Amino acid sequence: MNYRLGVKTDVGRRREVNEDSFLVHEPLFVVADGMGGHVAGDIASSTAVDTIKEQSPSASAQDLNTLAGLVLTANSRIWEKSQSDPTLRGMGTTCTLLMLDSSKAHFAHVGDSRAYLLRGGTLTQITEDHTLVGRMVKEGRLAAEDAERHPQRSIVTRALGVDSEVEVDLITVDVVEGDRILICSDGLSSMLDFDSIAATLNEESDPQIAAERLVDAANEAGGEDNITVVIIDMGTGSQGVAASTESGRTATAESPGAMGGPAVAPSSSEMTYAGAVAAPPEPERREERKAPAQDEAHDEPPAPRWRRKLVVALVIVVVLGAAAIFGVRYLLGNSWYVGVNDDGFVTVFEGIPEEVAGLSLNEEIEVTDIRADQLPGFLGDNVADGIKKDSLEEARSHIAILEEQVEVEERQRDSNRQRDRNNNTKD
């Protein structure tokens, strides 16, 4: 079955780095979203995309286990990188993979990027969000419409690279001519509600224009995250596609224009984009001036050179000292994070988790009853590293979410224990 494509990625309005990556390697399509607020999210997502592309020749659409293998191999690569480089600890990424096979679409999915199917004007979400609020909706503890506005909707419970093992959702759906598939990062779904996405997909027949309209709408709604959209129209004929990046240049094959190089001709069969950092500004050019000759500067003999240097050095030391004191006071009074205290309890700190010149720049504000070892997997690791927040209120909100997570895990353990007891009774 032939298809037409539309692709666009954008850094959004709040981020300096695009941590999203995508792959169009027909009939394989991938969207990966580096975990926002974590170190090296762009490295995690690009590693996922590169690994999947490298391993894709061994995958078969008829064997879903081989698709899962692509994602699991990507997970292992990211995990190994994070363990070998301390600066990459805690990095992770979502991954939504699609492989088309004549009349079927096969998905391998981890995280909160999404896949949708539009058929006959009706939009259906194919994938399940692996988030805390997604789990609460599934358990009936939160309404779906409330989940879209929940302040902690972006806290993922499953991602690539945060642990040595990960569970992969495998989904197969039948596709027919006229179907439209959308794969996107949560930079789209967190900014636009379900009905808005459906309306745009129904109104615009050209997949590339539809992708651009969705990204523009997400930016108009706030653009709080990176936005990546891949649209595949089934059975409408194959054609080339320009993958638009936030710089407005074409990204294709191994030379994405957004990476700073020249735009290249689009290809309908293969495109790769791995998150780009905004180019640094050019250094300011200063006009060079010659110092005046001694007799032009003044009639009196100049002070000894060493004395002038000493005065300048003393001034610099005083200025740097004052700046350091101001900086420390600012960090202590205007920064917060959720971390773990020396007794192993989750705590709200004022300051920053990092040390500066061997000094700790933080102070315990509120100690909770949550032990770090009660938190599952990467949530505990992230808290141990320190999760920075813009305000004390945001830190407290994050604590509330962690408390809910602990309750969910405890109920799950109770359910498992009861099931084991029932099984033993039957035996």
VOLOVEX-697274 format. One line per field, with one value per residue (C-alpha): y, z, x; residue in three letters; residue number from 1. Coordinates in Angstrom, 2 decimals, always signed. Example, Ala and Ser with C-alpha at 12.3 -4.5 7.8 and 13.67 -1.06 7.14 Angstrom:
// residues 2
py	(-4.50, -1.06) $
pz	(+7.80, +7.14) $
px	(+12.30, +13.67) $
aa	(ALA, SER) $
i	(1, 2) $
***
This chain:
// residues 427
py	(+0.00, +3.43, +6.38, +10.10, +11.63, +14.84, +15.52, +18.50, +19.00, +22.22, +23.26, +25.02, +28.36, +27.42, +25.13, +25.96, +22.42, +20.09, +16.77, +15.06, +12.74, +11.03, +8.44, +7.98, +4.83, +3.39, +1.29, +2.11, +5.29, +6.37, +9.30, +9.54, +12.27, +12.80, +13.05, +16.71, +17.93, +15.09, +15.30, +14.51, +13.83, +14.69, +12.07, +9.45, +10.08, +10.22, +7.02, +5.31, +6.44, +5.58, +2.13, +1.29, +2.34, +0.31, -2.82, -2.43, -4.78, -7.70, -6.76, -8.31, -6.85, -10.39, -11.03, -8.49, -9.86, -8.55, -5.08, -5.32, -6.33, -3.03, -1.09, -3.33, -2.97, +0.81, +0.63, -1.33, +1.14, +4.14, +2.37, +1.41, +4.99, +6.38, +3.90, +4.55, +8.35, +9.96, +13.12, +11.09, +9.37, +9.58, +10.23, +8.55, +8.78, +7.70, +5.66, +5.03, +2.83, +1.98, -0.59, -0.86, -4.20, -4.02, -3.93, -3.80, -1.31, -2.72, -0.56, -0.98, +1.63, +2.90, +6.21, +9.01, +9.80, +8.78, +7.07, +7.90, +6.46, +8.65, +6.67, +8.02, +11.24, +9.47, +9.74, +6.91, +6.86, +3.62, +3.72, +3.97, +6.72, +5.26, +8.10, +8.42, +10.11, +7.55, +4.81, +6.74, +7.00, +3.28, +2.49, +4.79, +7.24, +10.14, +11.17, +11.22, +14.87, +15.82, +13.98, +16.33, +19.28, +17.55, +19.49, +16.29, +14.70, +14.52, +12.25, +9.02, +5.61, +3.81, +5.02, +3.77, +4.01, +4.54, +0.87, -2.15, -3.69, -2.21, -3.52, -2.80, -2.54, -4.35, -3.41, -4.40, -2.69, -3.22, -0.27, +0.49, +3.00, +6.47, +5.88, +8.54, +7.64, +10.29, +9.72, +12.61, +13.60, +14.91, +18.44, +18.19, +16.19, +18.23, +21.51, +20.51, +18.55, +15.48, +17.33, +20.00, +17.38, +15.53, +18.72, +19.63, +16.12, +16.14, +19.64, +19.40, +16.76, +17.41, +15.53, +17.99, +21.02, +19.14, +18.47, +22.12, +23.30, +21.01, +22.23, +25.87, +25.34, +23.73, +26.74, +29.15, +27.27, +27.88, +25.66, +24.46, +21.46, +20.25, +19.21, +16.42, +15.21, +12.37, +11.82, +8.83, +8.77, +5.28, +4.38, +7.88, +7.54, +8.06, +11.42, +13.26, +15.15, +18.02, +17.45, +20.89, +21.73, +24.67, +26.65, +26.19, +24.20, +20.72, +17.78, +14.57, +11.39, +11.85, +15.60, +17.41, +21.06, +21.97, +20.75, +23.85, +22.59, +23.56, +22.39, +19.29, +17.77, +15.89, +12.14, +10.23, +7.03, +8.07, +10.94, +11.18, +13.99, +13.85, +16.76, +19.95, +22.62, +26.22, +27.72, +29.99, +33.68, +34.97, +36.68, +40.43, +42.25, +45.00, +47.85, +47.75, +51.02, +51.83, +53.13, +56.73, +57.41, +58.39, +62.06, +62.16, +60.59, +62.96, +65.00, +63.28, +60.04, +56.92, +54.87, +51.79, +48.98, +46.48, +48.89, +49.30, +45.53, +45.06, +47.57, +45.93, +42.48, +43.65, +45.21, +41.98, +39.91, +42.21, +42.17, +38.38, +37.91, +40.15, +38.36, +34.96, +36.04, +37.45, +34.29, +31.99, +34.06, +34.04, +30.25, +29.64, +31.97, +31.33, +27.64, +24.50, +20.82, +17.48, +15.19, +12.69, +13.70, +11.85, +9.67, +8.42, +10.38, +12.38, +16.05, +19.49, +21.52, +25.20, +25.70, +23.39, +19.72, +20.30, +21.25, +24.35, +24.28, +21.40, +23.36, +22.27, +25.08, +23.76, +23.65, +21.19, +22.84, +19.99, +16.33, +13.85, +10.37, +8.85, +6.70, +6.80, +3.00, +3.04, +4.68, +2.42, +2.21, +5.40, +7.61, +6.82, +7.43, +10.78, +11.95, +10.84, +13.05, +15.99, +17.16, +20.95, +23.05, +26.70, +27.29, +25.79, +25.16, +23.10, +21.07, +20.36, +19.36, +16.90, +15.45, +14.88, +12.94, +10.81, +10.04, +8.87, +6.73, +5.06, +4.30, +2.81, +0.60, -0.53, -1.49, -3.39, -5.30, -6.11, -7.33, -9.54, -10.99, -11.77, -13.42, -15.56, -16.61, -17.55, -19.59, -21.38, -22.16, -23.68, -25.84) $
pz	(+0.00, -0.93, +1.44, +1.71, +4.54, +6.53, +9.13, +11.30, +14.48, +16.46, +19.61, +20.95, +22.79, +26.18, +25.48, +24.17, +22.96, +20.86, +22.71, +20.26, +17.56, +14.70, +12.03, +8.67, +7.18, +5.21, +6.19, +9.65, +11.54, +15.01, +17.36, +20.49, +23.12, +25.42, +28.97, +29.78, +32.91, +32.79, +31.69, +28.11, +26.89, +23.38, +23.60, +24.81, +22.01, +19.26, +20.58, +20.38, +16.81, +15.65, +17.25, +15.78, +12.31, +12.64, +13.79, +11.54, +8.71, +11.13, +12.08, +10.52, +10.61, +10.76, +14.00, +16.68, +18.91, +16.48, +16.71, +20.50, +20.06, +18.31, +21.27, +23.84, +22.09, +22.12, +25.84, +26.47, +24.47, +26.37, +29.72, +28.93, +27.96, +31.15, +33.29, +31.59, +31.79, +35.12, +33.31, +31.50, +34.56, +34.62, +30.92, +29.20, +26.29, +25.13, +21.95, +19.66, +16.70, +13.73, +11.02, +8.14, +6.52, +3.59, +5.43, +9.01, +11.26, +14.00, +16.98, +19.68, +22.39, +25.62, +27.34, +26.62, +22.97, +21.12, +18.03, +16.69, +13.88, +11.96, +10.03, +8.53, +10.46, +13.84, +15.76, +18.04, +20.32, +19.66, +22.34, +26.11, +28.03, +30.48, +32.95, +36.54, +35.56, +32.79, +35.39, +37.61, +34.69, +33.97, +37.62, +37.61, +40.07, +37.60, +34.73, +31.26, +30.72, +34.05, +33.10, +30.16, +32.57, +35.48, +36.55, +36.77, +33.54, +32.14, +34.85, +32.97, +34.66, +31.81, +29.51, +27.65, +29.32, +32.95, +33.83, +32.35, +31.44, +30.18, +29.22, +25.63, +24.51, +21.20, +19.20, +15.75, +13.98, +10.55, +8.15, +4.99, +2.19, +3.45, +7.00, +8.53, +11.23, +13.51, +15.71, +17.98, +21.07, +24.06, +23.08, +20.82, +22.95, +26.10, +24.31, +22.18, +23.39, +21.59, +19.70, +18.40, +17.02, +15.40, +13.84, +12.20, +10.88, +9.38, +7.91, +6.13, +3.42, +2.73, +5.37, +5.36, +5.79, +8.51, +10.36, +10.13, +11.32, +14.34, +15.36, +14.85, +16.97, +19.76, +19.76, +19.80, +22.82, +24.70, +23.11, +26.51, +25.13, +21.96, +19.32, +16.75, +14.36, +11.80, +9.64, +7.30, +4.86, +3.64, +0.04, -1.45, -3.46, -2.51, -2.68, -1.30, +1.97, +3.48, +7.15, +8.65, +11.69, +14.02, +11.87, +8.83, +6.95, +5.52, +7.55, +5.66, +5.61, +7.86, +7.33, +9.16, +8.26, +11.83, +12.93, +11.40, +7.96, +4.64, +3.65, +1.47, -0.95, +0.75, +0.48, +0.81, +1.83, +4.63, +7.07, +10.43, +12.93, +16.24, +18.64, +17.86, +20.08, +19.11, +17.54, +19.96, +19.11, +17.34, +19.66, +19.82, +17.63, +19.39, +17.74, +18.48, +19.56, +20.04, +23.45, +23.33, +23.51, +26.94, +26.04, +24.56, +27.62, +30.31, +31.25, +34.60, +34.62, +34.89, +38.07, +38.17, +36.13, +39.00, +41.14, +38.48, +38.06, +41.81, +42.00, +39.07, +40.63, +43.96, +42.24, +40.35, +43.54, +45.32, +42.39, +42.01, +45.75, +45.80, +42.76, +44.38, +47.59, +45.62, +43.50, +46.54, +48.24, +45.04, +44.65, +48.27, +48.16, +44.67, +43.92, +45.20, +44.54, +45.67, +46.92, +49.61, +52.99, +54.87, +56.63, +53.33, +53.33, +50.40, +51.27, +49.84, +49.77, +49.19, +46.98, +44.42, +44.62, +43.10, +45.12, +44.25, +45.13, +47.51, +49.34, +49.64, +48.66, +50.04, +53.17, +54.23, +54.17, +54.54, +55.31, +54.18, +55.43, +52.08, +52.11, +48.91, +48.72, +48.54, +45.11, +42.03, +39.69, +38.00, +40.12, +43.11, +41.08, +39.83, +43.32, +44.58, +41.92, +42.86, +40.84, +40.43, +40.69, +39.99, +43.26, +46.65, +45.51, +42.53, +44.83, +47.15, +44.18, +43.11, +46.62, +46.40, +43.17, +44.75, +47.66, +45.18, +43.43, +46.71, +47.39, +43.92, +44.36, +47.81, +46.49, +43.65, +46.10, +48.28, +45.21, +44.20, +47.72, +47.81, +44.41, +45.57, +48.68, +46.58, +44.23, +47.19, +48.64, +45.34, +45.22) $
px	(+0.00, +1.34, +1.27, +2.01, +3.98, +4.08, +6.78, +7.65, +9.70, +10.07, +11.90, +8.80, +8.71, +10.13, +13.09, +16.55, +17.27, +15.14, +15.35, +12.98, +14.28, +12.45, +13.13, +11.42, +12.96, +10.07, +8.22, +9.63, +8.71, +9.85, +9.29, +11.47, +11.16, +14.14, +12.89, +12.32, +14.08, +16.60, +20.19, +21.09, +17.57, +18.69, +21.46, +18.99, +16.47, +19.08, +20.69, +17.29, +16.69, +20.21, +20.08, +16.67, +17.80, +21.00, +19.15, +16.07, +17.20, +16.84, +13.25, +10.18, +6.69, +5.31, +7.20, +6.34, +9.09, +11.70, +10.10, +10.27, +13.90, +14.65, +13.31, +14.98, +18.33, +17.90, +17.13, +20.34, +22.46, +21.09, +21.49, +25.09, +25.92, +24.44, +26.34, +29.68, +29.45, +28.43, +27.30, +24.62, +23.14, +19.36, +18.84, +15.91, +13.52, +10.11, +9.82, +6.86, +7.74, +5.53, +6.20, +3.73, +3.00, +0.53, -2.81, -1.52, +0.24, +2.49, +3.47, +6.13, +5.67, +7.23, +6.43, +3.98, +4.58, +1.43, +0.05, -3.40, -5.54, -8.00, -10.60, -13.81, -13.47, -13.13, -9.84, -8.68, -5.63, -3.78, -1.08, -1.42, +0.40, +2.90, +2.49, +1.38, -1.89, -2.37, -2.22, -4.66, -7.10, -6.74, -7.50, -10.53, -9.00, -8.93, -11.20, -9.63, -10.59, -8.99, -5.80, -5.28, -5.01, -3.28, -0.14, +1.93, +0.71, +4.25, +5.68, +6.40, +6.38, +8.14, +10.94, +14.00, +17.39, +16.41, +16.81, +18.55, +15.18, +11.92, +8.48, +7.39, +3.76, +3.12, +0.01, -1.27, -4.18, -5.67, -5.35, -7.28, -7.02, -7.88, -6.62, -4.36, -1.83, -0.33, +2.74, +3.72, +5.67, +3.75, +4.72, +1.66, -0.77, -0.04, -0.80, -3.80, -6.80, -8.10, -10.84, -8.44, -6.07, -8.96, -10.33, -7.01, -6.46, -9.98, -9.78, -6.41, -6.01, -2.31, -0.28, +2.64, +0.39, -1.52, +1.74, +2.74, -0.67, -0.54, +2.91, +1.90, -1.22, +0.82, +3.15, +0.22, -1.13, +2.11, +4.75, +5.92, +7.81, +9.50, +6.97, +7.38, +4.67, +4.78, +1.67, +1.20, -1.74, -2.52, -3.29, -3.15, +0.02, +3.64, +5.32, +8.32, +8.10, +10.02, +10.77, +10.48, +12.56, +12.27, +14.68, +12.46, +15.08, +14.77, +16.07, +16.62, +18.72, +21.78, +22.12, +19.30, +19.32, +18.45, +21.85, +23.36, +24.34, +22.81, +19.37, +19.36, +16.87, +14.02, +13.69, +10.43, +12.17, +14.50, +14.80, +16.50, +16.42, +18.22, +17.64, +19.56, +21.05, +20.46, +23.56, +25.46, +25.56, +28.60, +31.08, +30.74, +33.23, +35.09, +36.89, +40.59, +42.14, +45.79, +46.79, +47.97, +51.68, +52.97, +53.42, +49.89, +48.24, +49.48, +52.49, +53.13, +55.15, +52.96, +52.76, +54.96, +53.49, +53.44, +51.42, +48.77, +48.52, +48.15, +45.31, +43.51, +43.93, +42.54, +39.52, +38.87, +39.07, +36.61, +34.17, +34.33, +33.89, +30.83, +29.40, +29.97, +28.22, +25.30, +25.11, +25.08, +22.39, +20.33, +20.60, +19.70, +16.74, +15.35, +15.93, +14.22, +14.49, +13.10, +15.85, +16.83, +18.27, +21.01, +18.43, +17.00, +13.74, +12.39, +12.87, +12.18, +15.40, +15.99, +19.07, +20.64, +21.67, +25.11, +28.15, +30.18, +33.88, +33.12, +30.40, +26.77, +24.41, +21.14, +19.03, +16.32, +12.89, +10.36, +11.05, +8.37, +7.47, +8.42, +11.53, +13.55, +13.53, +9.71, +9.83, +9.93, +12.91, +13.97, +11.68, +13.86, +17.03, +15.76, +14.84, +18.26, +19.87, +17.62, +14.61, +14.78, +11.62, +10.89, +9.02, +8.29, +4.70, +5.90, +8.16, +5.22, +3.06, +5.74, +5.82, +2.04, +2.52, +5.25, +2.93, +0.28, +2.87, +3.86, +0.17, -0.24, +2.83, +1.66, -1.78, -0.15, +2.05, -0.98, -2.85, +0.10, +0.38, -3.34, -3.14, -0.20, -2.13, -5.14, -2.95, -1.34, -4.77, -5.90, -2.78) $
aa	(MET, ASN, TYR, ARG, LEU, GLY, VAL, LYS, THR, ASP, VAL, GLY, ARG, ARG, ARG, GLU, VAL, ASN, GLU, ASP, SER, PHE, LEU, VAL, HIS, GLU, PRO, LEU, PHE, VAL, VAL, ALA, ASP, GLY, MET, GLY, GLY, HIS, VAL, ALA, GLY, ASP, ILE, ALA, SER, SER, THR, ALA, VAL, ASP, THR, ILE, LYS, GLU, GLN, SER, PRO, SER, ALA, SER, ALA, GLN, ASP, LEU, ASN, THR, LEU, ALA, GLY, LEU, VAL, LEU, THR, ALA, ASN, SER, ARG, ILE, TRP, GLU, LYS, SER, GLN, SER, ASP, PRO, THR, LEU, ARG, GLY, MET, GLY, THR, THR, CYS, THR, LEU, LEU, MET, LEU, ASP, SER, SER, LYS, ALA, HIS, PHE, ALA, HIS, VAL, GLY, ASP, SER, ARG, ALA, TYR, LEU, LEU, ARG, GLY, GLY, THR, LEU, THR, GLN, ILE, THR, GLU, ASP, HIS, THR, LEU, VAL, GLY, ARG, MET, VAL, LYS, GLU, GLY, ARG, LEU, ALA, ALA, GLU, ASP, ALA, GLU, ARG, HIS, PRO, GLN, ARG, SER, ILE, VAL, THR, ARG, ALA, LEU, GLY, VAL, ASP, SER, GLU, VAL, GLU, VAL, ASP, LEU, ILE, THR, VAL, ASP, VAL, VAL, GLU, GLY, ASP, ARG, ILE, LEU, ILE, CYS, SER, ASP, GLY, LEU, SER, SER, MET, LEU, ASP, PHE, ASP, SER, ILE, ALA, ALA, THR, LEU, ASN, GLU, GLU, SER, ASP, PRO, GLN, ILE, ALA, ALA, GLU, ARG, LEU, VAL, ASP, ALA, ALA, ASN, GLU, ALA, GLY, GLY, GLU, ASP, ASN, ILE, THR, VAL, VAL, ILE, ILE, ASP, MET, GLY, THR, GLY, SER, GLN, GLY, VAL, ALA, ALA, SER, THR, GLU, SER, GLY, ARG, THR, ALA, THR, ALA, GLU, SER, PRO, GLY, ALA, MET, GLY, GLY, PRO, ALA, VAL, ALA, PRO, SER, SER, SER, GLU, MET, THR, TYR, ALA, GLY, ALA, VAL, ALA, ALA, PRO, PRO, GLU, PRO, GLU, ARG, ARG, GLU, GLU, ARG, LYS, ALA, PRO, ALA, GLN, ASP, GLU, ALA, HIS, ASP, GLU, PRO, PRO, ALA, PRO, ARG, TRP, ARG, ARG, LYS, LEU, VAL, VAL, ALA, LEU, VAL, ILE, VAL, VAL, VAL, LEU, GLY, ALA, ALA, ALA, ILE, PHE, GLY, VAL, ARG, TYR, LEU, LEU, GLY, ASN, SER, TRP, TYR, VAL, GLY, VAL, ASN, ASP, ASP, GLY, PHE, VAL, THR, VAL, PHE, GLU, GLY, ILE, PRO, GLU, GLU, VAL, ALA, GLY, LEU, SER, LEU, ASN, GLU, GLU, ILE, GLU, VAL, THR, ASP, ILE, ARG, ALA, ASP, GLN, LEU, PRO, GLY, PHE, LEU, GLY, ASP, ASN, VAL, ALA, ASP, GLY, ILE, LYS, LYS, ASP, SER, LEU, GLU, GLU, ALA, ARG, SER, HIS, ILE, ALA, ILE, LEU, GLU, GLU, GLN, VAL, GLU, VAL, GLU, GLU, ARG, GLN, ARG, ASP, SER, ASN, ARG, GLN, ARG, ASP, ARG, ASN, ASN, ASN, THR, LYS, ASP) $
i	(1, 2, 3, 4, 5, 6, 7, 8, 9, 10, 11, 12, 13, 14, 15, 16, 17, 18, 19, 20, 21, 22, 23, 24, 25, 26, 27, 28, 29, 30, 31, 32, 33, 34, 35, 36, 37, 38, 39, 40, 41, 42, 43, 44, 45, 46, 47, 48, 49, 50, 51, 52, 53, 54, 55, 56, 57, 58, 59, 60, 61, 62, 63, 64, 65, 66, 67, 68, 69, 70, 71, 72, 73, 74, 75, 76, 77, 78, 79, 80, 81, 82, 83, 84, 85, 86, 87, 88, 89, 90, 91, 92, 93, 94, 95, 96, 97, 98, 99, 100, 101, 102, 103, 104, 105, 106, 107, 108, 109, 110, 111, 112, 113, 114, 115, 116, 117, 118, 119, 120, 121, 122, 123, 124, 125, 126, 127, 128, 129, 130, 131, 132, 133, 134, 135, 136, 137, 138, 139, 140, 141, 142, 143, 144, 145, 146, 147, 148, 149, 150, 151, 152, 153, 154, 155, 156, 157, 158, 159, 160, 161, 162, 163, 164, 165, 166, 167, 168, 169, 170, 171, 172, 173, 174, 175, 176, 177, 178, 179, 180, 181, 182, 183, 184, 185, 186, 187, 188, 189, 190, 191, 192, 193, 194, 195, 196, 197, 198, 199, 200, 201, 202, 203, 204, 205, 206, 207, 208, 209, 210, 211, 212, 213, 214, 215, 216, 217, 218, 219, 220, 221, 222, 223, 224, 225, 226, 227, 228, 229, 230, 231, 232, 233, 234, 235, 236, 237, 238, 239, 240, 241, 242, 243, 244, 245, 246, 247, 248, 249, 250, 251, 252, 253, 254, 255, 256, 257, 258, 259, 260, 261, 262, 263, 264, 265, 266, 267, 268, 269, 270, 271, 272, 273, 274, 275, 276, 277, 278, 279, 280, 281, 282, 283, 284, 285, 286, 287, 288, 289, 290, 291, 292, 293, 294, 295, 296, 297, 298, 299, 300, 301, 302, 303, 304, 305, 306, 307, 308, 309, 310, 311, 312, 313, 314, 315, 316, 317, 318, 319, 320, 321, 322, 323, 324, 325, 326, 327, 328, 329, 330, 331, 332, 333, 334, 335, 336, 337, 338, 339, 340, 341, 342, 343, 344, 345, 346, 347, 348, 349, 350, 351, 352, 353, 354, 355, 356, 357, 358, 359, 360, 361, 362, 363, 364, 365, 366, 367, 368, 369, 370, 371, 372, 373, 374, 375, 376, 377, 378, 379, 380, 381, 382, 383, 384, 385, 386, 387, 388, 389, 390, 391, 392, 393, 394, 395, 396, 397, 398, 399, 400, 401, 402, 403, 404, 405, 406, 407, 408, 409, 410, 411, 412, 413, 414, 415, 416, 417, 418, 419, 420, 421, 422, 423, 424, 425, 426, 427) $
***
